Amino acid sequence: MKKTAAQLAVHALEQLGITHTFGIPGVHNTELYDSLADSTQVTPLLVTHEGGGAFMADAFSRIQWGGGAQGSAAIGTLLIVPAAGLTHAASGIGEAFLGGVPMLIITGGIRTDTPQRYKLHGVDQLEVAKGFTKAAFRVMSHEEVVPTIHKAYEIATGGFPGPVLVEIPVNLQLFSAPVSEPPAWRPPAVPTPDAAAIASAAQLLLRAKQVGIFAGWGARHAQAQLIELAELLNAPVSTTLQGLAVFPADHALHTGFGFSRSAVPAARNAFKRCDALLAVGTRFSEIPTGSFGAVVPADLVHVDIDASVFNANYPARVAIEGDARAVLSALLAELKQIGHMLPTSEASQTLRQQIALDKAAYQKTWFEHDSGGRVNPARFFAALREQMPADSITVLDDGNHTFLTAELYPQVQGAQLITPTDFNAMGYAVPAGVGAKLAAPEKEVAVIVGDGCFAMTCMELLTATANRLGVVFYVFNDGALSQIAQAQQRPYQRLTCTELGQSIDLAAMAQATGAAFVALPDNASAAGAIAQARELAAQGRPVIVDVAIDYSKPTAFTLGTTQTNFGSFPLGQKLRFIKRMVARRYFS
């Protein structure tokens, strides 16, 4: 049979279970878009900017492929023009690369059947993509199209997941050629965990006086096993930022985000007594460890799909490479078989009571904080939690609102949360909210975003409006880049380039993009504004909620991380900072 590369590419995407592509058509991929018009399975989505499209694809993967007990085969897929399309999308691709999020990037490419130089979009995309993709391929024949896309998907979803690029030259898309029957897609089998390592881990955990569990996004498909392990071992549980919804916050053994001096008191206090740690699906990266200030016990059992993370920042006594669900299931079976030193019910009750007391006390400090007529973050999140369904999706950006959410908005059983982490790109949340809603149209999506982040990608509201996506965007509006402003205030005693100047007229932005607008100026209006926004979103309309947030009280994360970073400075540099701070405060 004779097929074009465009037709073959769409066939491959359909085999893989892809349901949406994100991007903008151009002269080097119009054949791909034309072939998609004949697909009853794959819907191409037009975005306003490829950077927004990449964030949408990232979020789509996190919810569809990464969500739930099993996830699905569908992953976020970019369909973009070469050169500028790729560089525009680079931030979203980089976010997926460092975040462990699978993504397919299908690009057009310059013609390979003509000799001329200096062709339109003539850059070596494979070289450009090396630093932020797991792999990149250039298809050179029609026969290679389907196997290459299958291979790209396998690499993207295998091991530590990430983005993979496939470039299809435009001449292969334009012209048909004889091809044999394309191969069928067969997913690879999940490897069996090492039985000897499982036995060693079980023995280590059973002889500990107090085990702690630290869970990251890599454990998202093993929530049932995590809960059972925590209850069996009477172990307090902390999560990474990306893994906030991995262990339900309404469980009595949940302590919070992180366990370093940057964590909330419930986590700090519970983990002080831990002489063994079970870490699952986490790399111990900078944010969840509070700039590497976490004290990790020598008896560390580290479970991860990616063996390269073992012993990178903290040495592991036992390292187990494998899928979290398979490893934890085997570990549970081993513990039950030999478990003769498990905690008493009295010890279990004491720990749970202390966690509950610490959580209540921390929330009380926030409720008592005087926000001076603006919106107290704790009051806002309490009102939001009271109304939002348990299975709702929360989308965050990069900023002070991120850590306020982590500390004050509990992710209960069934919830999903997505956020930029190690790549930490501002501008993630608005397009990610669109991608999340496409991935789970039956669920409510709440986007929490600072005004600075919102300004970066807010035009993707047009995409939400065009596709009738009822997403609520809670814009924390204070006219500043607040996370960096707080970091500047004390050591520098002045603010530089963190005040936004002309604040965004959010009501006008809503009118311009077809979104609805709701004002939330103070604590008293929170419940009513949230209810109104949810009603409008239920009608298939994006909603901007202008939250007059009070950022005057810093989070535990901000305070703890500032202290940890300052403590790591050499003595001479500490004295220089202190001298400058005092001079500016009292003599300028």
C-alpha positions as CSV (number, residue, x, y, z in Angstrom):
1,M,0.0,0.0,0.0
2,K,1.1,3.6,-0.5
3,K,0.9,6.1,2.4
4,T,2.3,9.5,3.2
5,A,4.3,9.9,6.4
6,A,1.5,12.2,7.7
7,Q,-1.0,9.4,7.4
8,L,1.4,6.9,9.0
9,A,2.1,9.2,11.9
10,V,-1.6,9.6,12.7
11,H,-2.0,5.8,12.5
12,A,0.8,5.4,15.0
13,L,-0.7,8.0,17.4
14,E,-4.1,6.3,17.2
15,Q,-2.4,2.9,18.1
16,L,-0.8,4.5,21.1
17,G,-4.1,5.8,22.5
18,I,-3.3,9.5,21.9
19,T,-6.5,11.6,22.1
20,H,-5.3,15.2,21.7
21,T,-2.4,17.1,20.1
22,F,-1.4,20.7,21.0
23,G,0.2,23.2,18.7
24,I,-0.1,25.5,15.7
25,P,-0.1,24.5,12.0
26,G,2.5,25.8,9.6
27,V,4.0,25.1,6.2
28,H,6.0,22.2,7.6
29,N,3.2,20.3,9.3
30,T,0.0,21.1,7.4
31,E,-0.1,17.6,5.9
32,L,0.0,16.2,9.5
33,Y,-2.9,18.5,10.5
34,D,-4.8,17.5,7.3
35,S,-4.4,13.8,8.2
36,L,-5.6,14.5,11.7
37,A,-8.8,15.9,10.2
38,D,-9.7,12.3,9.1
39,S,-9.1,10.8,12.6
40,T,-12.0,10.0,14.8
41,Q,-9.8,9.5,17.8
42,V,-7.2,12.3,17.9
43,T,-8.4,15.9,18.2
44,P,-5.9,18.7,17.3
45,L,-6.1,21.7,19.6
46,L,-5.0,25.1,18.4
47,V,-3.1,27.1,21.0
48,T,-2.1,30.8,21.1
49,H,1.6,30.0,21.6
50,E,3.6,26.8,21.5
51,G,4.9,27.5,25.0
52,G,1.3,27.3,26.2
53,G,0.8,24.2,24.2
54,A,3.7,22.5,25.8
55,F,2.4,23.3,29.3
56,M,-1.0,21.9,28.2
57,A,0.6,18.7,27.0
58,D,2.6,18.4,30.2
59,A,-0.6,18.8,32.3
60,F,-2.5,16.5,30.1
61,S,0.0,13.7,30.7
62,R,0.1,14.3,34.5
63,I,-3.7,13.9,34.7
64,Q,-4.4,11.2,32.0
65,W,-1.3,9.1,32.1
66,G,-0.1,10.0,35.6
67,G,-3.4,10.1,37.4
68,G,-5.5,7.6,39.3
69,A,-4.5,4.1,40.4
70,Q,-3.5,3.0,36.9
71,G,-3.4,6.0,34.6
72,S,-4.1,5.6,30.9
73,A,-2.1,5.2,27.8
74,A,-2.7,8.7,26.5
75,I,0.1,11.2,27.0
76,G,0.4,14.9,26.0
77,T,1.5,15.3,22.4
78,L,2.8,18.4,20.7
79,L,2.4,18.9,17.0
80,I,4.5,21.9,16.1
81,V,6.4,23.6,13.3
82,P,10.2,23.2,13.4
83,A,12.7,25.8,14.7
84,A,10.6,28.6,16.3
85,G,7.8,26.1,17.3
86,L,10.3,24.0,19.1
87,T,12.1,26.9,20.9
88,H,8.8,28.5,21.8
89,A,7.8,25.2,23.4
90,A,11.1,24.6,25.1
91,S,10.0,25.8,28.6
92,G,7.1,23.3,28.7
93,I,9.3,20.6,27.3
94,G,12.0,21.3,29.9
95,E,9.3,21.2,32.6
96,A,8.3,17.7,31.5
97,F,12.0,16.7,31.2
98,L,12.9,17.5,34.8
99,G,9.5,16.7,36.2
100,G,9.5,13.1,34.8
101,V,6.4,13.7,32.6
102,P,6.1,11.8,29.3
103,M,5.5,13.8,26.2
104,L,5.6,13.3,22.5
105,I,6.9,16.1,20.4
106,I,6.1,15.7,16.7
107,T,7.6,18.4,14.5
108,G,7.9,19.0,10.8
109,G,11.3,19.2,9.2
110,I,12.9,20.8,6.2
111,R,12.9,18.9,2.9
112,T,15.5,16.2,2.7
113,D,15.0,15.6,-1.1
114,T,16.4,18.9,-2.4
115,P,20.0,20.2,-2.4
116,Q,19.5,23.9,-1.5
117,R,20.9,25.4,1.6
118,Y,19.4,28.1,3.9
119,K,15.9,26.6,3.9
120,L,13.1,28.0,6.0
121,H,13.3,26.8,9.6
122,G,16.7,25.2,8.8
123,V,18.1,24.4,12.2
124,D,19.3,21.1,13.6
125,Q,16.4,20.4,15.9
126,L,18.0,17.2,17.3
127,E,20.9,19.2,18.5
128,V,18.7,22.0,19.9
129,A,16.6,19.4,21.8
130,K,19.5,17.4,23.3
131,G,19.5,19.3,26.6
132,F,15.8,18.9,27.5
133,T,14.6,15.7,25.9
134,K,15.2,12.0,26.6
135,A,15.8,11.3,22.9
136,A,15.3,12.9,19.5
137,F,14.8,11.2,16.2
138,R,14.7,12.3,12.5
139,V,12.6,10.0,10.3
140,M,14.4,9.4,7.0
141,S,11.9,7.1,5.2
142,H,8.2,6.2,5.2
143,E,9.0,2.8,6.7
144,E,10.5,4.4,9.7
145,V,7.6,6.5,10.7
146,V,5.4,4.1,12.8
147,P,8.3,2.2,14.5
148,T,10.0,5.5,15.4
149,I,6.9,7.0,17.0
150,H,6.3,3.7,18.8
151,K,10.0,3.8,20.0
152,A,9.6,7.4,21.1
153,Y,6.5,6.6,23.1
154,E,8.3,3.7,24.8
155,I,11.2,5.9,25.8
156,A,8.9,8.7,26.9
157,T,6.9,6.5,29.2
158,G,9.7,4.1,30.3
159,G,12.0,4.4,33.3
160,F,12.1,8.0,34.4
161,P,9.5,9.4,32.0
162,G,10.1,12.5,29.8
163,P,9.7,14.2,26.5
164,V,10.9,12.6,23.2
165,L,11.0,14.4,19.8
166,V,10.3,13.0,16.4
167,E,11.0,15.1,13.3
168,I,9.2,14.2,10.1
169,P,10.6,16.0,7.1
170,V,7.9,17.8,5.1
171,N,8.7,15.9,1.8
172,L,7.8,12.6,3.5
173,Q,4.5,14.1,4.7
174,L,3.7,15.5,1.2
175,F,4.5,12.5,-1.0
176,S,3.2,8.9,-0.6
177,A,5.4,5.8,-1.0
178,P,4.9,2.0,-0.8
179,V,5.1,0.7,2.7
180,S,4.7,-2.7,4.3
181,E,2.0,-3.4,7.0
182,P,2.9,-1.1,9.9
183,P,3.9,-2.9,13.1
184,A,1.3,-3.2,16.0
185,W,2.1,-1.5,19.3
186,R,2.8,-3.8,22.2
187,P,3.5,-2.2,25.6
188,P,6.6,-3.5,27.5
189,A,6.1,-5.6,30.6
190,V,6.7,-4.2,34.1
191,P,9.9,-5.8,35.5
192,T,9.8,-7.8,38.8
193,P,11.5,-6.1,41.8
194,D,14.6,-7.7,43.3
195,A,13.5,-10.2,46.0
196,A,16.8,-9.9,47.9
197,A,16.5,-6.2,48.1
198,I,12.9,-6.4,49.2
199,A,13.9,-8.8,52.1
200,S,16.7,-6.5,53.2
201,A,14.4,-3.5,53.2
202,A,11.8,-5.3,55.2
203,Q,14.3,-6.3,57.9
204,L,15.7,-2.7,58.1
205,L,12.2,-1.2,58.5
206,L,11.1,-3.8,61.1
207,R,14.1,-3.2,63.4
208,A,13.7,0.6,63.4
209,K,12.2,2.4,66.4
210,Q,10.3,4.8,64.2
211,V,10.0,4.7,60.4
212,G,9.1,7.7,58.3
213,I,7.8,7.6,54.7
214,F,8.7,10.3,52.1
215,A,6.7,10.0,48.9
216,G,7.1,11.8,45.6
217,W,5.2,11.9,42.3
218,G,6.8,8.6,41.3
219,A,4.5,6.9,43.9
220,R,1.3,8.3,42.5
221,H,0.0,4.9,41.3
222,A,0.8,3.3,44.6
223,Q,-1.4,5.3,47.0
224,A,-3.2,2.2,48.3
225,Q,0.1,0.5,49.1
226,L,1.5,3.7,50.7
227,I,-1.5,4.0,53.0
228,E,-1.3,0.3,54.0
229,L,2.4,0.6,54.7
230,A,2.0,3.7,56.7
231,E,-0.6,2.1,58.9
232,L,1.3,-1.2,59.2
233,L,4.5,0.6,60.3
234,N,2.8,3.5,62.1
235,A,4.9,5.8,59.9
236,P,4.4,9.5,59.5
237,V,4.2,10.5,55.8
238,S,5.6,13.5,54.1
239,T,5.5,14.3,50.4
240,T,7.4,16.3,47.8
241,L,5.8,19.3,46.3
242,Q,5.0,17.5,43.0
243,G,3.7,14.6,45.1
244,L,1.3,16.6,47.3
245,A,-1.7,14.5,46.3
246,V,0.2,11.1,46.4
247,F,-0.8,10.5,50.1
248,P,-4.2,11.9,51.2
249,A,-3.9,14.9,53.6
250,D,-7.1,13.7,55.5
251,H,-5.2,10.6,56.7
252,A,-4.1,10.8,60.3
253,L,-0.5,9.9,59.4
254,H,-0.1,12.6,56.8
255,T,2.2,15.4,58.1
256,G,2.8,17.8,55.2
257,F,5.2,18.8,52.5
258,G,8.9,18.0,53.2
259,F,10.4,17.3,56.6
260,S,13.3,19.7,56.8
261,R,13.4,23.0,58.8
262,S,11.4,24.4,55.8
263,A,8.4,22.1,56.6
264,V,5.4,22.8,58.7
265,P,5.6,21.8,62.4
266,A,3.6,18.6,62.1
267,A,6.2,17.2,59.7
268,R,9.3,18.6,61.5
269,N,8.2,17.2,64.8
270,A,7.1,13.8,63.5
271,F,10.3,13.1,61.5
272,K,12.6,14.2,64.3
273,R,12.1,10.8,65.9
274,C,12.6,8.7,62.7
275,D,15.6,6.5,62.7
276,A,14.7,4.9,59.3
277,L,13.2,6.4,56.2
278,L,11.3,4.8,53.3
279,A,11.6,7.1,50.3
280,V,9.4,6.3,47.3
281,G,9.5,8.0,43.9
282,T,11.5,11.0,45.0
283,R,15.0,12.2,44.0
284,F,15.6,14.3,47.2
285,S,15.9,17.4,45.0
286,E,16.3,21.0,46.2
287,I,12.7,22.1,46.9
288,P,11.3,19.2,48.9
289,T,14.5,19.0,51.0
290,G,14.4,22.7,51.8
291,S,17.7,23.4,49.9
292,F,19.1,20.1,51.0
293,G,18.6,20.9,54.6
294,A,16.7,17.7,55.4
295,V,18.4,15.3,57.8
296,V,17.9,11.8,56.4
297,P,18.6,8.8,58.7
298,A,21.4,6.4,57.8
299,D,18.9,3.6,57.5
300,L,17.4,4.8,54.2
301,V,15.4,2.5,51.9
302,H,15.1,4.3,48.5
303,V,12.7,3.1,45.9
304,D,12.7,4.6,42.4
305,I,12.2,3.7,38.8
306,D,15.4,5.6,38.0
307,A,18.5,4.0,39.4
308,S,20.6,7.1,38.8
309,V,19.0,8.9,41.7
310,F,20.3,6.5,44.3
311,N,23.0,7.9,46.5
312,A,23.0,11.2,44.5
313,N,22.3,13.4,47.5
314,Y,21.7,11.0,50.4
315,P,23.3,7.5,50.7
316,A,20.8,4.6,50.7
317,R,21.3,1.6,52.9
318,V,19.0,-0.3,50.5
319,A,18.2,0.9,47.0
320,I,15.4,-0.8,45.0
321,E,14.9,0.0,41.3
322,G,11.4,-0.5,40.0
323,D,7.9,0.6,39.6
324,A,6.6,1.9,43.0
325,R,3.4,-0.1,43.0
326,A,5.2,-3.4,42.2
327,V,7.9,-2.7,44.8
328,L,5.6,-1.6,47.6
329,S,3.3,-4.6,47.0
330,A,6.2,-7.0,47.3
331,L,7.5,-5.1,50.4
332,L,4.0,-5.3,52.1
333,A,3.9,-9.0,51.5
334,E,7.4,-9.5,53.0
335,L,6.6,-7.3,56.0
336,K,3.4,-9.2,56.8
337,Q,5.2,-12.5,56.5
338,I,8.0,-11.6,59.0
339,G,6.4,-8.8,60.9
340,H,6.9,-9.6,64.6
341,M,8.1,-6.2,65.8
342,L,5.3,-3.9,64.5
343,P,4.3,-0.8,66.6
344,T,1.7,-1.0,69.3
345,S,-1.7,0.6,69.1
346,E,-0.7,3.0,71.9
347,A,2.3,4.3,70.0
348,S,0.1,4.7,66.9
349,Q,-2.4,6.7,68.8
350,T,0.2,9.0,70.3
351,L,1.8,9.8,67.0
352,R,-1.6,10.6,65.3
353,Q,-2.7,12.8,68.1
354,Q,0.5,14.8,68.0
355,I,0.2,15.3,64.2
356,A,-3.3,16.5,64.6
357,L,-2.4,19.0,67.3
358,D,0.5,20.4,65.3
359,K,-1.7,20.8,62.2
360,A,-4.4,22.6,64.2
361,A,-1.9,24.9,66.0
362,Y,-0.3,25.9,62.7
363,Q,-3.6,26.7,61.0
364,K,-4.6,28.7,64.1
365,T,-1.5,31.0,63.7
366,W,-2.7,31.7,60.1
367,F,-6.3,32.3,61.1
368,E,-5.2,34.8,63.8
369,H,-3.0,36.7,61.4
370,D,-4.4,40.2,60.7
371,S,-4.5,40.6,56.9
372,G,-5.6,44.3,57.1
373,G,-8.7,44.1,55.1
374,R,-7.2,41.9,52.4
375,V,-7.7,38.1,51.9
376,N,-6.1,35.9,54.6
377,P,-4.7,32.9,52.6
378,A,-5.8,30.4,55.3
379,R,-9.4,31.8,55.2
380,F,-9.4,31.5,51.4
381,F,-8.1,28.0,51.3
382,A,-10.5,26.9,54.1
383,A,-13.5,28.2,52.0
384,L,-12.1,26.6,48.9
385,R,-11.6,23.2,50.6
386,E,-15.1,23.3,52.0
387,Q,-16.7,23.7,48.6
388,M,-14.5,21.8,46.2
389,P,-15.2,18.1,45.5
390,A,-12.7,15.6,46.9
391,D,-11.7,14.5,43.4
392,S,-11.1,18.0,42.0
393,I,-7.8,19.0,40.3
394,T,-5.6,21.8,41.6
395,V,-3.1,23.4,39.3
396,L,-0.3,25.7,40.6
397,D,2.4,27.9,39.2
398,D,5.7,29.0,40.6
399,G,5.6,31.5,43.4
400,N,4.5,32.3,46.9
401,H,1.0,30.9,46.2
402,T,2.6,27.5,45.5
403,F,3.9,27.1,49.1
404,L,0.8,28.7,50.6
405,T,-1.2,26.0,48.8
406,A,1.2,23.3,49.9
407,E,0.8,24.3,53.5
408,L,-2.8,25.5,53.8
409,Y,-4.9,23.5,51.2
410,P,-5.1,19.8,52.0
411,Q,-5.2,17.4,49.1
412,V,-7.7,14.9,50.3
413,Q,-8.3,11.3,49.2
414,G,-9.0,11.3,45.4
415,A,-7.6,14.7,44.7
416,Q,-5.0,15.5,42.0
417,L,-2.5,18.3,42.0
418,I,0.0,19.4,39.4
419,T,2.7,22.0,39.7
420,P,6.0,23.0,38.1
421,T,8.9,21.7,40.2
422,D,12.6,21.3,39.4
423,F,12.5,23.2,36.0
424,N,10.1,25.6,37.8
425,A,8.8,27.6,34.9
426,M,6.7,30.6,35.6
427,G,3.6,30.8,33.4
428,Y,2.8,27.1,33.8
429,A,-0.6,27.3,35.5
430,V,-3.0,28.9,33.0
431,P,-2.2,26.6,30.0
432,A,-1.8,23.7,32.4
433,G,-5.3,24.3,33.7
434,V,-6.6,24.0,30.1
435,G,-4.7,20.8,29.6
436,A,-5.9,19.3,32.9
437,K,-9.6,20.1,32.0
438,L,-9.2,18.5,28.6
439,A,-7.7,15.4,30.3
440,A,-10.5,15.1,32.8
441,P,-13.5,17.1,31.6
442,E,-15.8,15.5,34.2
443,K,-13.7,17.0,37.1
444,E,-13.6,20.5,38.5
445,V,-10.3,22.3,37.9
446,A,-9.0,25.1,40.2
447,V,-6.0,27.0,39.1
448,I,-4.1,28.9,41.8
449,V,-1.8,31.4,40.2
450,G,0.1,34.6,41.1
451,D,-0.5,37.8,39.1
452,G,3.1,37.7,37.7
453,C,2.8,34.1,36.5
454,F,-0.7,34.8,35.1
455,A,0.6,37.7,33.0
456,M,3.0,35.4,31.2
457,T,0.5,33.1,29.6
458,C,-2.9,34.5,30.3
459,M,-3.8,34.7,26.5
460,E,-4.4,30.9,26.7
461,L,-7.7,31.9,28.2
462,L,-8.7,32.3,24.5
463,T,-8.0,28.6,24.1
464,A,-10.1,27.8,27.1
465,T,-13.0,30.0,25.8
466,A,-12.8,28.6,22.3
467,N,-13.1,25.0,23.7
468,R,-15.7,25.8,26.3
469,L,-13.5,24.7,29.2
470,G,-14.9,25.7,32.6
471,V,-11.7,26.2,34.5
472,V,-11.6,28.7,37.5
473,F,-8.4,30.8,37.7
474,Y,-7.9,32.2,41.2
475,V,-5.4,35.0,40.6
476,F,-3.6,36.0,43.7
477,N,-3.3,39.7,43.0
478,D,-0.9,41.8,45.0
479,G,1.0,43.7,42.2
480,A,4.4,42.0,42.9
481,L,6.5,38.9,42.3
482,S,5.9,38.1,45.9
483,Q,8.1,35.0,46.5
484,I,11.2,36.8,45.2
485,A,10.1,40.1,46.9
486,Q,10.0,38.3,50.2
487,A,13.5,36.9,49.5
488,Q,14.8,40.4,48.7
489,Q,13.2,42.3,51.6
490,R,15.2,41.1,54.6
491,P,18.7,40.6,53.2
492,Y,18.6,43.6,50.7
493,Q,16.2,45.9,52.6
494,R,14.8,47.0,49.2
495,L,12.9,45.6,46.3
496,T,14.3,45.5,42.7
497,C,12.3,44.5,39.7
498,T,9.7,42.6,41.7
499,E,6.9,45.2,41.8
500,L,4.7,44.8,38.7
501,G,4.0,48.5,38.4
502,Q,0.8,48.8,36.4
503,S,-1.4,46.0,37.8
504,I,-3.5,43.9,35.4
505,D,-7.1,44.9,35.0
506,L,-8.4,41.4,35.4
507,A,-12.0,42.4,34.7
508,A,-11.0,43.8,31.3
509,M,-8.8,40.8,30.7
510,A,-11.9,38.6,31.2
511,Q,-14.0,40.6,28.9
512,A,-11.2,40.6,26.2
513,T,-10.9,36.8,26.3
514,G,-14.5,35.8,26.8
515,A,-14.0,34.6,30.4
516,A,-16.2,35.4,33.3
517,F,-15.0,37.7,36.1
518,V,-15.6,37.4,39.9
519,A,-14.1,39.7,42.5
520,L,-12.9,38.4,45.8
521,P,-11.7,41.5,47.8
522,D,-11.8,40.3,51.4
523,N,-12.4,37.3,53.7
524,A,-16.2,37.9,54.0
525,S,-16.6,37.5,50.2
526,A,-14.6,34.3,49.9
527,A,-17.4,31.7,50.1
528,G,-19.8,33.6,47.9
529,A,-17.2,34.3,45.2
530,I,-16.0,30.7,45.1
531,A,-19.6,29.5,44.8
532,Q,-20.3,32.0,42.0
533,A,-17.1,31.0,40.1
534,R,-17.9,27.3,40.3
535,E,-21.5,28.0,38.9
536,L,-20.1,29.9,36.0
537,A,-17.4,27.3,35.2
538,A,-20.1,24.6,35.3
539,Q,-21.6,26.4,32.2
540,G,-18.5,25.7,30.2
541,R,-16.9,29.1,30.7
542,P,-13.4,30.0,32.1
543,V,-13.6,32.2,35.1
544,I,-11.1,34.7,36.5
545,V,-11.4,35.3,40.2
546,D,-9.5,38.4,41.4
547,V,-8.2,37.5,44.9
548,A,-6.9,40.5,46.8
549,I,-4.4,38.3,48.6
550,D,-2.4,39.2,51.7
551,Y,1.2,38.0,51.4
552,S,2.5,39.7,54.6
553,K,2.9,36.4,56.6
554,P,5.6,34.2,55.2
555,T,5.2,30.5,54.8
556,A,7.2,27.9,56.8
557,F,8.9,27.0,53.6
558,T,10.1,30.6,52.9
559,L,11.4,31.1,56.5
560,G,13.1,27.7,56.7
561,T,14.7,27.7,53.3
562,T,16.0,31.3,53.8
563,Q,17.6,30.2,57.1
564,T,19.1,27.0,55.6
565,N,20.6,28.9,52.6
566,F,22.1,31.6,54.8
567,G,23.4,28.9,57.2
568,S,25.3,27.3,54.3
569,F,27.2,30.5,53.5
570,P,30.9,30.8,54.6
571,L,31.4,33.0,57.6
572,G,32.9,35.9,55.7
573,Q,29.9,36.0,53.3
574,K,27.5,35.9,56.3
575,L,29.1,38.9,57.8
576,R,29.0,40.8,54.5
577,F,25.3,40.1,54.2
578,I,24.6,41.2,57.7
579,K,26.7,44.4,57.4
580,R,24.9,45.4,54.2
581,M,21.5,44.6,55.7
582,V,22.1,46.7,58.8
583,A,23.6,49.6,56.8
584,R,20.7,49.8,54.5
585,R,18.1,49.5,57.3
586,Y,19.5,52.1,59.6
587,F,21.7,54.4,57.6
588,S,20.1,54.7,54.1
